[in-house]
Amino acid sequence: MAIADRKLREKNERRQAILEAALRLFTEQGFEKVSMRNIADAIEYSPATIYLYFKDKNVLLFDLQTQGFELLAQELKTIDTSAQPAEQLRAVGEQFLGFALRHPELFELMFIMNGPMVAAQACAGEVVWPGGCSAFKQVVAIVQRGIYSGVFRPQNAENTALMVWAQVHGLAALYLRQRLVVLSEERRLPAMREALTQFYDLVRRAL
């Protein structure tokens, strides 16, 4: 292996080690309590070394968020693309909700925290959010296929996709942020899934 290739591999390995240590600490202690110095101490790097790879904490959070979207994309690949659009739409919603419950720390980074989105700001003031845009466009594409095939009535596909996205993310956020204490503990998860089923029944009839 050429020296340049080896150095690049080592650099990528160090960068990934930093991200993994950061995610572990964030999961254990919470995002607000963890500093760049804490992360450096956890992997026995100097804080200066951490800053060689990440300009600040928000940039690090944005990179972790990007990895979260990559993981979500992998999980969404299990959806049967030959199914009817209505069933695909339901499957995407269930996958999103399941992802949030399996990876609550990543869900918070991806859809709740402001820090990563500060790092996503482009110089012209526009927000560049490739992970979120890709996930949203997948929902839009399913709705659009349903419109083209005549399964859904002609309408604005983005508006419908936004409605579906908001419902799923709202349920996940309520659960993860302890706002479903209005229900008994044993009812929370079943109630979320029942609410999602009822929502898709309404959507299917409306579309």
Secondary structure, DSSP 8 states (H G I E B T S, - for coil): --HHHHHHHHHHHHHHHHHHHHHHHHHHH-TTT--HHHHHHHTT--HHHHHHH-SSHHHHHHHHHHHHHHHHHHHHTTS-TTS-HHHHHHHHHHHHHHHHHH-HHHHHHHHT-SHHHHHTB-TTS-B--HHHHHHHHHHHHHHHHHHHTTSS-S--HHHHHHHHHHHHHHHHHHHHTT-GGGS-HHHHHHHHHHHHHHHHHHHHHH-
